[in-house]
Amino acid sequence: MKYKPAKQIILKQYKKDSSKIHYSIFIGKTYAINFEKDSALFWLNKAQKLFNNKTPKNQLFQYYLWKGYLHEVNKDYGKALENYFDAKNISRIKIDPYYINLLYQRVLLIYSENKYKEKIEDWIEVYTKIKDSLKNDYFSNSYHNTLGKHYHYNGNGEKALKEFEQNIRLSNKTNNKVMLINALLHKGLIYAEYNRIQDSARYYYTKAIKICACPNNILLQATNIYNISRTYLYENNLKKTKEWLYKLDSLKKDLPSRKLHITNNLYKDLYYIYKEEGEIDSTLHYLELHKTYSDSISKINESKNIAELQTKYEVSEKEKENIQLENNIEKTERRNKNLWIGSTLIIIFISIIAFLIQKNTKRKQKLAEQEKVLESQKLASVLKEQELTAIDAMIEGQEKERQRIANDLHDDLGGLMANVKLHFNALQDNESPDLFDKTNTLIEEAYQKVRTVAHAKNSGVIAKQGLLKAVQQMAKKVSASNKIQIDVVDHSLEHRLENSLELTIFRIIQELITNVIKHAEATETTIHLTNHNSTLNIMVEDNGKGFNPSQITKSKKGMGISSIDKRVEHLEGTLTIESEPNKGTTIIIDLPV
């Protein structure tokens, strides 16, 4: 779309919604690109007036970027750099790489064209780091194009050519014909103006036009023809120069009016050639045309300034209407906003009060519930402690009773039976040897049974040899019957446990072995004792007939299992029964120690 129709569409859209900042920025940008300083400045200042603390950062970036560009094209480089640096400070947020590149490109070209030698290298270093970090082919392409122009403007043709080579490579990679044509034209200028290799310059000019393939682009065609004519002029080939200038002369009527300088340059060069050839009439003719076009260009610039002032006046009148409308809208919005704020504050206040009341009520309820739970826990803890104390007392009483009975059996009855045996020995000389033998055998058997009962009831634990030793002795005595083999396997039981705990554990194992003997019909049993730091694991396995554990309930448990379960529970342990019919039984007990 051409510039003027596009501008009219934008202005029309702006009337519909004058509160949009990006409209003002876009109009200001449009004027700036077309070198209309006052109009661009007016619209950019209009955008600035609309700024507030909620203005998006990307819009602030655009404002400073285009205001900097406006000052740059009007040769006010100090203000241009000031605005560019404001945009740079905002560019730390996520900005389109196109605009980031434009910012760094413009600053570098200002430094380059105005010989800021002390700042150029630092800026190139920063520009390069951004290029490397973005890894964006478009950005890199434009970066090499800008550096090529910088070296071109500063007379370093060799470095410029290297940058334009990279520019051409990336243009081909990204299929960017505009950037490719620009790079080729610059290479042509470098070969023509610095290297003075006019054949190479014409090669690049021609290649650019072929890639463009745009015969209807009269401006590009005319610019290219003029550049080629200059190559012949550098070679002092006036004949060839005239041929190309006459080609340009045939296009001049189709050039846009804002490009009168091309026609002016055409007549200036023809004036020079005919002057060199001594053609007085032609020299005077083209000198007159050259002066006429120079005057026309001056008048056009004056007219442009007048038109810009007229536009500024029209825009100013429209701005007054917009300001009045905005004031009315602002008053209405302020009144509505105050009402909304007041209503919102009242609702928030009521909501906070209701929330606090509800929160306080829930807190009280929660505290009451926690107090109930704590009381229940305290009561349960006291009852459990009392029960454990009673059990410990019962176990201690039972052990004392067993000790007393064992001592009585051993000391009293055992001694008595020994004395009886001695008296019967005196009968050995009597005439009834058979009766003597039978009586002696019975007495010996009674004596041994008394000793066995005394030792069994006293257990290894009471004799202080420890849990493991007591279990091993019990297993050895039971295995001596040759009806069942009991093995004891221990792990990490090097240290004794508390005496009452060892006693309780021994009674549990004793009860388990009794159950195996009475019910399992087993031939082999293994007792595993394993100490895992703070846990004692007891596992009793047999190869007996087994049973279905699911058929055992609290109401159907036998006295043996019930007694074991209760002891384990009071020791805060767990009891697990694993069994299947005809596959044996495994009892697993875990106790904290």
MIMAR-433864 format. One line per 2 residues: number of its first residue (from 1); their letters; for each residue x, y, z of C-alpha. Coordinates in Angstrom, 3 decimals. Layout:
N
NUM	a	X/Y/Z | ...
! end
This chain:
593
1	mk	0.000/0.000/0.000 | 1.295/3.508/-0.829
3	yk	2.179/5.971/1.891 | -0.666/8.523/1.629
5	pa	-3.601/6.054/1.444 | -2.063/4.087/4.298
7	kq	-1.751/7.243/6.391 | -5.394/8.164/5.766
9	ii	-6.564/4.702/6.875 | -4.508/4.973/10.069
11	lk	-5.835/8.462/10.830 | -9.406/7.256/10.298
13	qy	-8.840/4.338/12.659 | -7.304/6.703/15.209
15	kk	-10.530/8.772/15.307 | -12.463/5.690/16.407
17	ds	-10.347/5.144/19.501 | -8.056/7.957/20.548
19	sk	-7.071/6.222/23.789 | -4.885/3.618/22.089
21	ih	-1.187/4.438/22.502 | 0.021/2.212/19.686
23	ys	-2.024/4.201/17.118 | -0.158/7.401/18.009
25	if	3.196/5.582/17.966 | 2.455/3.994/14.589
27	ig	1.430/7.341/13.044 | 4.535/8.991/14.495
29	kt	6.673/6.153/13.093 | 5.039/6.608/9.660
31	ya	5.803/10.327/9.613 | 9.368/9.712/10.873
33	in	10.135/7.177/8.124 | 8.933/9.732/5.572
35	fe	11.057/12.522/7.106 | 8.082/14.632/8.279
37	kd	9.604/15.830/11.518 | 6.916/18.066/13.036
39	sa	4.030/15.666/12.399 | 6.061/12.717/13.673
41	lf	7.046/14.646/16.802 | 3.436/15.700/17.427
43	wl	2.094/12.143/17.332 | 4.934/10.682/19.373
45	nk	4.380/13.373/22.025 | 0.685/12.504/21.920
47	aq	1.585/8.888/22.693 | 3.802/10.028/25.583
49	kl	0.886/11.890/27.187 | -1.087/8.649/27.260
51	fn	1.627/6.773/29.157 | 0.924/5.520/32.683
53	nk	2.376/2.895/35.013 | 0.414/0.184/33.189
55	tp	1.755/1.018/29.731 | 3.267/-2.163/28.207
57	kn	7.070/-2.126/27.998 | 7.039/-3.005/24.306
59	ql	5.058/0.194/23.557 | 7.559/2.281/25.541
61	fq	10.346/0.604/23.577 | 8.651/1.503/20.257
63	yy	8.151/5.105/21.385 | 11.820/5.681/22.266
65	lw	13.039/3.763/19.187 | 11.078/5.858/16.699
67	kg	11.669/9.126/18.517 | 15.384/8.357/18.331
69	yl	15.026/7.602/14.610 | 13.149/10.890/14.093
71	he	15.985/12.890/15.673 | 18.563/10.867/13.730
73	vn	17.091/11.610/10.287 | 16.932/15.271/11.312
75	kd	20.656/15.237/12.205 | 20.075/15.769/15.928
77	yg	22.344/12.902/16.929 | 22.578/13.797/20.618
79	ka	18.811/13.453/21.179 | 18.735/10.448/18.870
81	le	21.279/8.568/20.996 | 19.510/9.645/24.202
83	ny	16.245/8.055/23.024 | 17.975/4.999/21.578
85	fd	19.609/4.355/24.945 | 16.226/4.696/26.693
87	ak	14.919/2.049/24.297 | 18.002/-0.091/24.981
89	ni	17.263/-0.075/28.721 | 13.756/-1.379/28.018
91	sr	14.997/-3.966/25.486 | 15.952/-6.290/28.342
93	ik	12.387/-7.573/28.130 | 11.356/-9.827/25.256
95	id	11.322/-7.667/22.079 | 11.031/-8.777/18.457
97	py	14.609/-9.376/17.128 | 13.728/-7.152/14.131
99	yi	13.408/-4.082/16.372 | 16.377/-5.031/18.570
101	nl	18.491/-5.211/15.424 | 17.126/-1.875/14.178
103	ly	18.102/-0.231/17.483 | 21.702/-1.502/17.451
105	qr	21.967/-0.858/13.704 | 20.958/2.797/13.990
107	vl	23.291/3.520/16.933 | 26.233/1.881/15.146
109	li	25.577/3.868/11.969 | 25.384/7.130/13.973
111	ys	28.732/6.297/15.589 | 30.119/5.291/12.194
113	en	28.964/8.304/10.157 | 29.904/10.803/12.875
115	ky	33.327/9.325/13.676 | 32.643/8.286/17.302
117	ke	35.790/6.180/17.161 | 36.128/5.693/20.914
119	ki	32.624/4.176/21.141 | 32.339/2.182/17.907
121	ed	34.365/-0.865/18.933 | 32.559/-1.203/22.288
123	wi	29.185/-0.980/20.564 | 30.195/-3.545/17.934
125	ev	31.275/-5.869/20.756 | 27.855/-5.581/22.462
127	yt	26.044/-5.921/19.118 | 28.074/-9.072/18.378
129	ki	27.273/-10.642/21.760 | 23.546/-10.113/21.197
131	kd	23.840/-11.633/17.720 | 25.635/-14.681/19.129
133	sl	23.152/-15.125/21.985 | 20.026/-14.863/19.796
135	kn	21.242/-17.342/17.147 | 18.657/-15.818/14.812
137	dy	19.462/-15.916/11.078 | 17.470/-12.759/10.348
139	fs	19.282/-10.859/13.111 | 22.689/-12.187/11.997
141	ns	21.947/-11.268/8.375 | 21.077/-7.688/9.268
143	yh	24.079/-7.543/11.651 | 26.536/-8.345/8.822
145	nt	24.766/-5.871/6.511 | 25.119/-3.093/9.126
147	lg	28.780/-3.845/9.808 | 29.401/-3.906/6.060
149	kh	27.903/-0.418/5.757 | 29.953/0.776/8.746
151	yh	33.239/-0.366/7.179 | 32.091/0.936/3.769
153	yn	31.371/4.431/5.143 | 34.728/4.477/6.929
155	gn	36.761/3.493/3.887 | 37.638/-0.040/4.937
157	ge	36.626/-1.801/1.750 | 38.274/-5.121/2.642
159	ka	36.361/-5.599/5.921 | 33.189/-4.306/4.291
161	lk	33.415/-6.949/1.549 | 33.853/-9.730/4.157
163	ef	30.736/-8.615/6.007 | 28.713/-8.369/2.791
165	eq	29.849/-11.889/1.848 | 28.283/-13.149/5.104
167	ni	25.274/-10.952/4.357 | 24.868/-12.607/0.930
169	rl	25.277/-16.120/2.394 | 22.565/-15.590/5.024
171	sn	20.297/-13.825/2.541 | 20.425/-16.887/0.301
173	kt	19.845/-19.166/3.306 | 16.781/-17.209/4.483
175	nn	15.604/-16.426/0.936 | 15.686/-12.698/1.739
177	kv	15.859/-11.086/-1.710 | 15.661/-7.506/-0.412
179	ml	18.724/-7.966/1.813 | 20.539/-9.896/-0.951
181	in	19.989/-7.114/-3.501 | 21.133/-4.524/-0.954
183	al	24.341/-6.478/-0.271 | 25.105/-6.879/-3.990
185	lh	24.566/-3.177/-4.654 | 26.900/-2.259/-1.779
187	kg	29.557/-4.640/-3.112 | 29.199/-2.919/-6.470
189	li	29.675/0.508/-4.842 | 32.769/-0.700/-2.944
191	ya	34.369/-2.087/-6.117 | 33.490/1.114/-7.996
193	ey	34.475/3.737/-5.415 | 37.272/2.134/-3.339
195	nr	38.776/-0.750/-5.251 | 38.318/0.981/-8.615
197	iq	37.533/-2.345/-10.273 | 34.672/-1.208/-12.457
199	ds	34.079/-4.547/-14.208 | 33.407/-6.185/-10.840
201	ar	31.176/-3.291/-9.831 | 29.080/-3.686/-13.007
203	yy	28.915/-7.450/-12.393 | 27.321/-6.983/-8.970
205	yt	24.974/-4.216/-10.166 | 23.741/-6.452/-13.001
207	ka	23.362/-9.479/-10.720 | 21.260/-7.460/-8.276
209	ik	18.881/-6.397/-11.051 | 18.546/-9.972/-12.323
211	ic	17.682/-11.260/-8.866 | 15.169/-8.480/-8.412
213	ac	13.470/-9.320/-11.735 | 11.388/-6.203/-11.257
215	pn	11.127/-4.257/-14.521 | 8.237/-2.238/-13.107
217	ni	10.346/-0.964/-10.213 | 11.420/2.185/-12.067
219	ll	13.264/3.643/-9.075 | 15.516/0.586/-8.667
221	qa	16.093/0.332/-12.416 | 17.003/4.017/-12.621
223	tn	19.340/3.810/-9.605 | 21.106/0.791/-11.103
225	iy	21.490/2.410/-14.521 | 22.959/5.525/-12.894
227	ni	25.420/3.421/-10.865 | 26.582/1.607/-14.025
229	sr	27.007/4.927/-15.826 | 29.226/6.067/-12.944
231	ty	31.518/3.042/-13.427 | 32.216/4.138/-17.013
233	ly	32.678/7.719/-15.858 | 35.327/6.501/-13.322
235	en	37.058/4.836/-16.317 | 36.749/8.137/-18.227
237	nl	34.802/6.284/-20.921 | 32.558/9.215/-21.762
239	kk	30.895/7.457/-24.675 | 29.657/4.535/-22.574
241	tk	28.715/6.903/-19.778 | 26.478/8.865/-22.183
243	ew	24.845/5.665/-23.451 | 23.774/4.645/-19.924
245	ly	22.770/8.186/-19.014 | 20.506/8.341/-22.050
247	kl	18.900/5.068/-20.868 | 18.238/6.790/-17.572
249	ds	16.878/9.831/-19.424 | 14.222/7.600/-21.018
251	lk	12.990/6.569/-17.534 | 13.014/9.971/-15.833
253	kd	9.387/10.751/-16.659 | 8.261/7.712/-14.657
255	lp	10.320/8.483/-11.551 | 8.408/9.581/-8.422
257	sr	8.500/13.306/-7.804 | 10.311/12.829/-4.485
259	kl	13.263/11.367/-6.428 | 14.019/14.430/-8.571
261	hi	17.624/14.277/-7.352 | 18.213/11.304/-9.688
263	tn	17.189/13.389/-12.697 | 19.230/16.286/-11.332
265	nl	22.317/14.007/-11.106 | 21.628/12.821/-14.668
267	yk	21.743/16.382/-16.007 | 24.757/17.261/-13.851
269	dl	26.791/14.350/-15.301 | 25.724/15.136/-18.896
271	yy	26.737/18.740/-18.307 | 30.182/17.523/-17.129
273	iy	30.639/15.164/-20.127 | 29.704/17.727/-22.754
275	ke	31.881/20.268/-21.028 | 34.814/17.828/-21.255
277	eg	34.031/17.194/-24.942 | 33.854/20.926/-25.680
279	ei	30.190/20.801/-26.800 | 29.191/24.327/-25.801
281	ds	25.491/24.145/-26.739 | 24.898/20.817/-25.011
283	tl	26.942/21.964/-22.038 | 24.783/25.081/-21.597
285	hy	21.589/23.070/-22.180 | 22.267/20.517/-19.443
287	le	23.659/23.172/-17.129 | 20.353/25.011/-17.433
289	lh	18.385/21.801/-16.766 | 20.629/21.032/-13.808
291	kt	19.988/24.470/-12.290 | 16.241/24.179/-12.973
293	ys	15.982/20.845/-11.176 | 18.091/22.122/-8.324
295	ds	15.710/25.038/-7.906 | 12.713/22.713/-8.185
297	is	14.085/20.485/-5.456 | 14.518/23.529/-3.217
299	ki	10.949/24.662/-3.903 | 9.599/21.181/-3.278
301	ne	11.314/21.129/0.070 | 9.748/24.486/0.882
303	sk	6.320/23.235/-0.239 | 6.778/20.130/1.820
305	ni	7.440/22.265/4.873 | 4.307/24.308/4.181
307	ae	2.220/21.161/3.662 | 3.592/19.752/6.870
309	lq	2.589/22.906/8.733 | -0.921/22.651/7.236
311	tk	-1.157/19.040/8.314 | 0.041/19.976/11.749
313	ye	-2.681/22.641/11.968 | -5.381/20.185/10.891
315	vs	-4.129/17.609/13.328 | -4.021/20.232/16.078
317	ek	-7.681/21.117/15.481 | -8.638/17.469/15.585
319	ek	-6.556/17.077/18.701 | -8.541/19.831/20.418
321	en	-11.772/17.976/19.611 | -10.278/14.746/20.895
323	iq	-9.053/16.412/24.098 | -12.535/17.787/24.793
325	le	-14.049/14.373/24.146 | -11.423/12.717/26.306
327	nn	-12.094/15.162/29.163 | -15.791/14.330/29.089
329	ie	-15.068/10.629/28.962 | -12.493/10.985/31.738
331	kt	-14.996/12.751/34.039 | -17.583/10.034/33.470
333	er	-15.023/7.295/33.950 | -13.702/8.933/37.130
335	rn	-17.202/9.154/38.616 | -17.965/5.530/37.712
337	kn	-14.577/4.457/38.992 | -15.162/6.146/42.360
339	lw	-18.540/4.429/42.698 | -17.002/1.106/41.768
341	ig	-14.124/1.547/44.216 | -16.506/2.504/47.039
343	st	-18.774/-0.488/46.404 | -15.806/-2.808/46.119
345	li	-14.305/-1.591/49.394 | -17.623/-2.108/51.220
347	ii	-17.973/-5.632/49.821 | -14.358/-6.426/50.710
349	fi	-14.817/-5.083/54.255 | -17.982/-7.156/54.824
351	si	-16.313/-10.221/53.332 | -13.273/-9.825/55.599
353	ia	-15.487/-9.525/58.717 | -17.505/-12.610/57.707
355	fl	-14.316/-14.519/56.942 | -12.749/-13.617/60.292
357	iq	-15.906/-14.637/62.193 | -16.091/-17.937/60.346
359	kn	-12.371/-18.545/60.830 | -12.617/-17.805/64.572
361	tk	-15.580/-20.199/64.937 | -13.748/-22.962/63.094
363	rk	-10.638/-22.356/65.178 | -12.618/-22.735/68.398
365	qk	-14.270/-25.913/67.104 | -10.897/-27.283/66.067
367	la	-9.364/-26.486/69.447 | -12.259/-28.231/71.226
369	eq	-11.856/-31.290/69.006 | -8.098/-31.326/69.614
371	ek	-8.659/-31.118/73.376 | -11.034/-34.096/73.198
373	vl	-8.501/-36.087/71.176 | -5.725/-35.211/73.640
375	es	-7.882/-36.268/76.595 | -8.706/-39.556/74.863
377	qk	-5.047/-40.128/74.074 | -4.033/-39.359/77.676
379	la	-6.688/-41.755/79.014 | -5.649/-44.497/76.601
381	sv	-2.003/-43.934/77.480 | -2.731/-44.178/81.224
383	lk	-4.809/-47.338/80.758 | -2.167/-48.921/78.596
385	eq	0.569/-48.024/81.056 | -1.469/-49.515/83.888
387	el	-2.110/-52.645/81.860 | 1.580/-53.012/80.998
389	ta	2.501/-52.510/84.642 | -0.011/-55.195/85.641
391	id	1.362/-57.577/83.022 | 4.936/-56.945/84.147
393	am	3.878/-57.570/87.748 | 2.042/-60.730/86.714
395	ie	5.054/-62.007/84.770 | 7.353/-61.198/87.685
397	gq	4.976/-62.966/90.088 | 4.738/-65.977/87.832
399	ek	8.510/-66.137/87.569 | 8.925/-65.943/91.356
401	er	6.314/-68.641/91.795 | 8.082/-70.832/89.251
403	qr	11.378/-70.167/91.045 | 9.860/-71.144/94.384
405	ia	8.305/-74.316/92.967 | 11.551/-75.278/91.237
407	nd	13.523/-74.724/94.411 | 11.027/-76.721/96.474
409	lh	11.016/-79.568/93.979 | 14.767/-79.587/93.808
411	dd	15.593/-79.067/97.470 | 12.745/-80.790/99.300
413	lg	11.252/-83.478/97.092 | 14.514/-84.101/95.295
415	gl	16.356/-84.557/98.568 | 13.628/-86.763/99.973
417	ma	13.646/-89.001/96.915 | 17.418/-89.275/97.108
419	nv	17.123/-90.385/100.749 | 14.493/-92.979/99.837
421	kl	16.840/-94.283/97.189 | 19.572/-94.745/99.772
423	hf	17.247/-96.694/102.075 | 16.205/-98.965/99.279
425	na	19.793/-99.585/98.441 | 20.055/-101.216/101.852
427	lq	17.590/-103.827/100.678 | 20.077/-105.081/98.154
429	dn	21.067/-108.029/100.351 | 17.463/-109.125/100.810
431	es	16.032/-112.135/99.116 | 13.812/-110.092/96.757
433	pd	16.233/-108.689/94.157 | 13.561/-108.350/91.462
435	lf	11.356/-106.238/93.675 | 14.353/-104.184/94.595
437	dk	15.236/-103.558/90.951 | 11.722/-102.491/90.068
439	tn	11.457/-100.208/93.087 | 14.816/-98.671/92.417
441	tl	13.926/-98.059/88.768 | 10.670/-96.313/89.706
443	ie	12.390/-94.158/92.284 | 15.138/-93.232/89.785
445	ea	12.516/-92.330/87.183 | 10.610/-90.176/89.692
447	yq	13.839/-88.479/90.678 | 14.767/-87.675/87.070
449	kv	11.272/-86.333/86.341 | 11.476/-84.035/89.363
451	rt	14.835/-82.708/88.106 | 13.488/-82.267/84.588
453	va	10.432/-80.359/85.805 | 12.597/-78.180/88.018
455	ha	14.999/-77.300/85.190 | 12.226/-76.755/82.624
457	kn	10.249/-74.466/84.890 | 13.317/-72.518/85.872
459	sg	14.270/-71.963/82.150 | 17.602/-70.758/80.823
461	vi	16.621/-67.122/81.135 | 16.164/-67.327/84.898
463	ak	19.617/-68.862/85.168 | 20.898/-65.636/83.460
465	qg	22.520/-67.296/80.488 | 20.472/-65.115/78.122
467	ll	17.608/-65.458/75.628 | 19.582/-67.083/72.810
469	ka	21.213/-69.680/75.091 | 17.863/-70.517/76.720
471	vq	16.136/-70.997/73.353 | 19.029/-73.155/72.114
473	qm	18.889/-75.377/75.240 | 15.118/-75.698/74.949
475	ak	15.473/-76.696/71.280 | 18.166/-79.246/72.168
477	kv	16.046/-80.885/74.882 | 12.926/-81.061/72.693
479	sa	14.934/-82.447/69.760 | 16.322/-85.208/72.038
481	sn	12.978/-87.009/71.776 | 13.890/-87.835/68.126
483	ki	10.299/-87.024/67.126 | 10.989/-83.442/65.940
485	qi	14.180/-81.611/64.995 | 14.356/-77.951/66.124
487	dv	17.075/-75.631/64.763 | 17.867/-72.134/66.047
489	vd	19.280/-69.501/63.626 | 20.331/-66.124/65.070
491	hs	21.516/-62.829/63.551 | 23.066/-59.900/65.493
493	le	22.130/-61.147/68.992 | 25.537/-60.444/70.544
495	hr	24.041/-58.226/73.301 | 21.544/-59.129/76.018
497	le	18.081/-57.533/76.145 | 16.322/-56.278/79.272
499	ns	15.686/-59.305/81.548 | 11.881/-59.066/81.737
501	le	11.695/-58.606/77.963 | 13.901/-61.673/77.386
503	lt	11.687/-63.655/79.736 | 8.496/-62.628/77.899
505	if	10.033/-63.427/74.506 | 11.212/-66.823/75.774
507	ri	7.666/-67.651/76.999 | 6.269/-66.631/73.562
509	iq	8.736/-68.923/71.751 | 8.091/-71.694/74.282
511	el	4.341/-71.401/73.614 | 4.896/-71.440/69.845
513	it	6.991/-74.638/70.070 | 4.346/-76.214/72.320
515	nv	1.711/-75.457/69.649 | 3.909/-77.038/66.980
517	ik	4.371/-80.214/69.044 | 0.669/-80.448/69.947
519	ha	-0.972/-79.540/66.622 | 1.397/-79.343/63.647
521	ea	2.497/-82.975/63.312 | 5.808/-81.538/62.088
523	te	9.188/-83.271/61.885 | 11.285/-80.095/61.423
525	tt	11.039/-76.628/62.960 | 13.368/-73.620/62.600
527	ih	13.475/-70.672/64.998 | 14.943/-67.463/63.467
529	lt	15.998/-64.629/65.800 | 17.161/-61.427/64.059
531	nh	18.001/-58.071/65.669 | 17.518/-55.111/63.238
533	ns	18.810/-52.161/65.290 | 15.607/-51.234/67.135
535	tl	13.464/-54.233/66.077 | 13.661/-57.919/67.017
537	ni	12.247/-60.286/64.387 | 11.110/-63.765/65.518
539	mv	10.151/-66.297/62.849 | 9.109/-69.904/63.652
541	ed	8.730/-72.204/60.630 | 7.545/-75.828/60.577
543	ng	6.837/-78.441/57.896 | 3.644/-79.615/59.511
545	kg	0.138/-80.052/58.177 | -0.646/-76.352/58.185
547	fn	-4.102/-74.743/58.298 | -6.192/-71.894/56.830
549	ps	-5.342/-68.636/58.729 | -8.582/-66.971/57.560
551	qi	-10.529/-69.386/59.764 | -8.882/-67.946/62.888
553	tk	-10.848/-65.058/64.383 | -10.624/-63.313/67.704
555	sk	-13.500/-65.412/69.026 | -12.070/-68.695/67.684
557	kg	-8.420/-68.280/68.732 | -7.066/-71.032/70.961
559	mg	-5.596/-70.261/74.346 | -2.059/-70.564/73.003
561	is	-2.461/-68.164/70.063 | -4.564/-65.787/72.162
563	si	-1.921/-65.652/74.893 | 0.848/-65.046/72.345
565	dk	-1.174/-62.375/70.536 | -1.903/-60.535/73.776
567	rv	1.762/-60.587/74.863 | 2.896/-59.304/71.449
569	eh	0.266/-56.556/71.519 | 1.385/-55.347/74.949
571	le	4.957/-55.249/73.689 | 3.690/-52.970/70.851
573	gt	4.675/-55.564/68.286 | 2.972/-57.278/65.363
575	lt	2.122/-60.946/64.774 | 1.632/-62.449/61.311
577	ie	0.520/-66.002/60.519 | 1.310/-67.513/57.103
579	se	0.034/-71.038/56.465 | -1.635/-73.285/53.899
581	pn	-3.023/-76.804/54.368 | -0.260/-79.437/53.896
583	kg	2.386/-76.708/53.352 | 3.485/-75.944/56.897
585	tt	3.167/-72.805/58.988 | 5.263/-69.664/59.523
587	ii	4.703/-67.340/62.508 | 6.382/-63.900/62.188
589	id	6.647/-61.555/65.165 | 8.247/-58.062/65.089
591	lp	8.957/-56.426/68.457 | 10.503/-53.016/69.238
593	v	13.512/-53.376/71.519
! end
